[in-house]
Amino acid sequence: MREKFARFMAGRYGVDQLNKAMLAVCAVMLIIAMIFNGTRVAALLWLLAFALLVLSYFRMLSKNTYRRAGENNRYLRVMYSVKKEAIMAKERWVQRKDYKFFRCPACRTSLRVPKGKGKVNIVCRKCGNSFTGKT
């Protein structure tokens, strides 16, 4: 039986991080649908969860591995940027008493300046743009 399944899955894409996330969202949607049982919201959630489940299995059984890998890479890039922003927000929260944070108007880089220095000229380390800010 294991050999038959291995032969069936040969050349197919399988499970990746995007599929795992889709299945997790599907499970959450099904739980919420069970809570709102008998309503239109529940019917909509059941339908969306089923569609997500079908899409997930389609991705798992697909033989177009190049396209599925591209989809997974886009998902991972988005998740990396979201995690990076969350980490930066946490760091800003921890350092909020000692530093003031500015964004460079040219390149949008986050810059940290010590508090209590008054009006200062801030130079971006990335692009060299200069602007003033009050700390």
Backbone bond lengths (Angstrom), bond angles and torsions (degrees), N, CA, C in turn:
res aa  C-N    CA-C-N  psi(-1)  N-CA   C-N-CA  omega(-1)  CA-C   N-CA-C  phi
1 M - - - 1.452 - - 1.533 110.57 -
2 R 1.334 115.99 -42.32 1.457 120.56 -179.99 1.522 110.36 -63.54
3 E 1.336 116.95 -38.85 1.457 120.40 179.60 1.524 111.25 -66.29
4 K 1.327 117.41 -39.02 1.464 120.77 178.81 1.526 110.72 -63.88
5 F 1.335 115.80 -41.77 1.459 119.21 178.49 1.527 110.57 -66.65
6 A 1.342 117.03 -40.08 1.459 120.35 178.54 1.520 110.87 -63.39
7 R 1.340 117.89 -40.43 1.458 120.85 177.30 1.531 111.08 -66.32
8 F 1.338 116.29 -38.30 1.466 120.07 178.75 1.529 110.97 -64.62
9 M 1.327 117.11 -39.92 1.469 120.86 -176.73 1.529 112.91 -83.29
10 A 1.316 118.47 -8.37 1.465 120.86 179.87 1.530 109.63 -60.69
11 G 1.315 116.42 127.26 1.451 122.02 179.78 1.512 114.28 83.49
12 R 1.329 117.58 -0.52 1.461 121.24 178.61 1.533 108.91 -97.64
13 Y 1.328 115.57 162.38 1.467 119.85 -171.37 1.523 113.43 -74.34
14 G 1.294 119.33 -48.19 1.461 121.41 179.61 1.522 112.39 90.13
15 V 1.318 115.73 -158.42 1.467 122.29 -174.49 1.526 109.69 -97.94
16 D 1.331 116.48 137.01 1.458 122.19 173.93 1.525 109.18 -135.13
17 Q 1.324 117.46 -172.90 1.458 121.76 -176.27 1.524 111.86 -64.53
18 L 1.329 117.61 -37.43 1.463 120.29 179.06 1.525 110.83 -65.12
19 N 1.336 116.97 -41.47 1.463 119.74 177.50 1.521 111.20 -63.48
20 K 1.321 116.89 -41.14 1.467 120.00 179.06 1.528 110.49 -62.49
21 A 1.328 117.02 -41.72 1.461 120.65 178.92 1.531 110.63 -66.41
22 M 1.321 117.14 -40.38 1.458 120.29 179.17 1.524 110.91 -64.13
23 L 1.323 117.27 -40.39 1.461 120.79 178.91 1.528 110.94 -67.62
24 A 1.342 117.15 -36.37 1.465 120.23 177.39 1.529 110.65 -65.74
25 V 1.328 117.36 -43.41 1.462 121.23 177.87 1.527 109.88 -63.66
26 C 1.318 116.20 -38.93 1.469 120.88 177.77 1.526 110.34 -61.44
27 A 1.330 117.34 -44.61 1.465 120.66 179.64 1.525 111.15 -63.45
28 V 1.322 117.93 -41.66 1.464 121.34 178.44 1.525 110.28 -63.60
29 M 1.324 116.36 -42.47 1.468 119.94 178.96 1.526 110.91 -63.01
30 L 1.312 118.00 -38.84 1.461 121.01 179.02 1.530 111.24 -67.34
31 I 1.322 117.28 -38.28 1.469 120.57 177.67 1.525 110.31 -64.89
32 I 1.329 116.32 -44.51 1.466 119.85 178.30 1.526 110.24 -64.04
33 A 1.337 116.94 -37.72 1.466 120.25 178.29 1.522 111.00 -64.08
34 M 1.328 117.15 -36.44 1.468 119.78 177.72 1.523 111.26 -67.91
35 I 1.327 117.17 -32.83 1.466 120.61 178.26 1.527 110.23 -67.41
36 F 1.336 116.93 -43.01 1.461 121.90 -179.43 1.528 111.41 -94.34
37 N 1.290 117.63 37.65 1.463 122.60 -174.68 1.537 111.74 -57.09
38 G 1.338 115.94 134.15 1.455 121.24 176.14 1.512 114.96 90.04
39 T 1.315 118.35 1.01 1.464 120.69 179.99 1.521 110.03 -106.98
40 R 1.318 115.46 170.27 1.462 120.14 177.24 1.521 111.27 -67.77
41 V 1.320 116.27 -32.18 1.464 120.40 177.40 1.528 109.75 -61.85
42 A 1.328 116.10 -42.81 1.465 120.37 179.50 1.523 110.81 -63.66
43 A 1.326 116.76 -42.10 1.467 120.17 179.38 1.524 110.77 -62.74
44 L 1.325 116.45 -42.14 1.453 120.44 178.29 1.529 110.99 -64.76
45 L 1.334 116.75 -42.96 1.466 120.03 179.00 1.525 111.66 -64.41
46 W 1.339 117.77 -39.79 1.462 120.50 176.65 1.524 110.40 -60.76
47 L 1.320 116.28 -43.36 1.462 120.90 -179.26 1.530 110.92 -64.62
48 L 1.323 116.54 -46.45 1.470 120.13 179.59 1.530 111.27 -64.87
49 A 1.324 117.10 -40.28 1.458 120.38 178.77 1.523 110.78 -64.18
50 F 1.320 116.85 -40.94 1.458 120.21 178.38 1.528 110.69 -64.04
51 A 1.331 116.76 -43.27 1.468 120.67 178.36 1.523 110.79 -62.31
52 L 1.332 116.90 -40.93 1.453 120.84 178.38 1.525 111.51 -65.69
53 L 1.320 116.42 -37.51 1.461 121.19 177.55 1.530 110.73 -65.83
54 V 1.323 117.14 -42.89 1.468 120.73 177.81 1.524 110.21 -63.06
55 L 1.329 117.25 -43.14 1.460 121.10 178.33 1.525 111.15 -62.27
56 S 1.313 116.23 -40.73 1.462 120.53 179.49 1.530 111.02 -62.95
57 Y 1.335 116.66 -45.68 1.470 119.41 178.11 1.526 111.51 -66.90
58 F 1.325 117.13 -34.98 1.463 120.17 175.39 1.522 110.30 -59.57
59 R 1.333 116.25 -45.07 1.467 119.96 179.22 1.521 111.19 -64.35
60 M 1.348 117.52 -40.33 1.463 120.71 -179.22 1.529 111.76 -63.99
61 L 1.319 116.70 -40.03 1.463 120.27 -173.92 1.524 113.15 -93.66
62 S 1.310 117.62 2.34 1.455 121.72 -177.43 1.525 111.10 -69.57
63 K 1.322 115.33 144.04 1.466 120.51 175.26 1.525 111.92 -97.43
64 N 1.330 117.06 -4.89 1.462 121.60 177.38 1.532 107.76 -87.06
65 T 1.321 115.99 75.33 1.465 120.84 -173.52 1.524 111.90 -67.83
66 Y 1.325 117.46 -31.36 1.459 120.09 -179.33 1.528 110.94 -62.67
67 R 1.317 116.92 -45.83 1.468 120.76 -179.84 1.533 111.23 -67.75
68 R 1.335 117.37 -41.83 1.471 120.78 179.28 1.527 110.82 -64.26
69 A 1.333 117.42 -38.79 1.468 120.25 177.19 1.527 110.68 -65.38
70 G 1.332 117.41 -36.99 1.469 120.90 176.47 1.515 111.66 -63.81
71 E 1.338 116.17 -42.12 1.469 120.19 177.56 1.531 110.20 -61.93
72 N 1.331 116.32 -43.51 1.466 120.02 179.91 1.526 110.68 -64.90
73 N 1.324 117.84 -39.58 1.461 120.53 178.92 1.523 111.67 -64.11
74 R 1.336 117.47 -39.88 1.473 120.06 176.65 1.525 110.25 -62.98
75 Y 1.326 116.49 -43.15 1.467 120.65 177.68 1.523 110.65 -60.37
76 L 1.324 117.23 -45.11 1.465 120.35 -178.96 1.528 111.54 -64.94
77 R 1.338 117.70 -36.97 1.470 120.01 176.98 1.522 111.17 -63.79
78 V 1.325 116.63 -42.98 1.467 120.39 178.94 1.525 110.21 -64.06
79 M 1.316 116.92 -45.67 1.466 120.45 -179.64 1.523 111.41 -64.14
80 Y 1.338 117.38 -36.34 1.461 120.44 177.54 1.524 110.44 -63.43
81 S 1.327 117.04 -43.38 1.463 119.16 -179.33 1.526 110.87 -67.54
82 V 1.325 117.99 -37.04 1.465 120.93 177.79 1.526 110.24 -65.15
83 K 1.323 116.91 -44.93 1.463 120.52 178.82 1.522 111.12 -64.27
84 K 1.339 116.13 -39.55 1.460 120.32 179.08 1.526 111.02 -62.87
85 E 1.330 117.11 -42.54 1.466 120.85 177.96 1.526 111.15 -64.54
86 A 1.325 117.45 -38.78 1.469 120.84 178.66 1.526 110.74 -65.46
87 I 1.315 117.12 -40.84 1.467 120.69 178.52 1.525 110.17 -65.59
88 M 1.344 116.54 -41.43 1.466 119.82 178.77 1.524 110.98 -65.14
89 A 1.324 118.07 -39.25 1.464 120.87 178.32 1.527 110.28 -63.86
90 K 1.313 117.10 -39.51 1.463 120.86 177.96 1.531 110.70 -65.11
91 E 1.326 116.83 -43.94 1.466 120.72 178.44 1.525 110.95 -62.88
92 R 1.320 117.17 -41.55 1.466 119.88 177.60 1.521 110.77 -62.67
93 W 1.316 117.10 -40.04 1.458 121.15 179.94 1.524 110.42 -64.06
94 V 1.325 117.84 -41.83 1.459 121.57 -179.98 1.530 110.67 -67.02
95 Q 1.334 117.42 -37.73 1.472 121.54 -174.93 1.528 113.20 -96.28
96 R 1.331 118.56 11.87 1.462 121.29 -173.26 1.518 113.82 -65.68
97 K 1.338 118.65 -24.04 1.467 120.65 -178.54 1.528 112.27 -79.67
98 D 1.326 116.66 -27.41 1.456 120.47 -175.32 1.528 113.77 -102.29
99 Y 1.320 117.94 -24.03 1.462 121.56 -173.57 1.526 111.21 -132.57
100 K 1.336 114.64 153.78 1.459 121.60 170.60 1.524 106.78 -114.55
101 F 1.315 116.23 138.97 1.453 121.27 -176.16 1.522 110.17 -106.33
102 F 1.326 114.92 136.46 1.463 122.76 177.71 1.522 108.58 -125.18
103 R 1.323 115.50 157.43 1.467 121.49 172.36 1.517 107.72 -111.54
104 C 1.313 115.41 133.46 1.459 120.32 176.88 1.527 108.01 -65.60
105 P 1.344 117.89 128.77 1.459 119.75 -179.12 1.528 113.23 -67.45
106 A 1.332 117.89 -20.79 1.466 120.35 -177.30 1.531 112.10 -87.76
107 C 1.339 117.13 -49.29 1.471 119.49 -173.22 1.526 113.35 -115.23
108 R 1.319 118.64 0.10 1.470 124.56 176.75 1.527 113.57 65.07
109 T 1.330 118.00 21.63 1.458 121.68 176.69 1.523 109.59 -75.38
110 S 1.313 117.05 142.08 1.455 121.71 178.58 1.523 109.06 -81.61
111 L 1.326 116.16 129.40 1.462 121.91 -179.09 1.519 109.92 -122.39
112 R 1.334 116.57 141.85 1.459 122.36 -177.15 1.528 109.24 -112.72
113 V 1.342 115.88 128.63 1.467 122.03 -178.61 1.524 107.58 -128.26
114 P 1.362 117.97 135.88 1.467 119.58 178.95 1.525 111.40 -61.80
115 K 1.324 116.18 142.45 1.467 121.36 178.93 1.524 110.54 -75.01
116 G 1.335 115.20 155.89 1.459 121.36 173.55 1.511 114.92 84.66
117 K 1.312 120.11 14.90 1.463 122.84 -179.56 1.518 112.34 -98.12
118 G 1.325 117.96 -2.63 1.465 121.31 -179.23 1.511 111.26 79.49
119 K 1.331 115.36 -147.49 1.461 120.66 -179.59 1.526 108.32 -84.44
120 V 1.336 116.36 119.65 1.468 121.04 -175.58 1.520 110.48 -126.21
121 N 1.334 114.29 155.90 1.458 121.62 174.15 1.530 107.11 -91.23
122 I 1.313 116.96 121.09 1.460 122.04 -176.84 1.521 108.30 -106.64
123 V 1.324 116.64 129.05 1.461 122.33 178.49 1.526 108.28 -112.57
124 C 1.313 115.87 125.00 1.461 121.24 179.90 1.522 109.49 -70.10
125 R 1.329 115.79 131.16 1.459 120.47 179.82 1.525 112.11 -74.71
126 K 1.311 116.46 -22.12 1.458 119.55 -175.86 1.527 112.62 -85.42
127 C 1.345 116.62 -48.96 1.465 119.35 -174.46 1.525 113.04 -111.69
128 G 1.328 118.68 -12.67 1.463 121.27 179.09 1.513 113.94 85.35
129 N 1.317 118.44 4.44 1.460 122.24 179.33 1.533 109.47 -67.94
130 S 1.316 116.68 142.48 1.460 121.93 -179.07 1.522 109.72 -116.81
131 F 1.328 116.16 135.12 1.461 121.72 177.49 1.524 108.07 -151.12
132 T 1.330 116.62 163.02 1.447 120.77 -178.81 1.526 110.40 -104.84
133 G 1.323 114.08 150.18 1.443 119.41 178.27 1.518 109.93 -152.06
134 K 1.318 116.92 154.06 1.458 122.12 -179.17 1.523 109.08 -102.29
135 T 1.342 115.50 126.02 1.452 119.77 177.56 1.492 108.07 -107.07
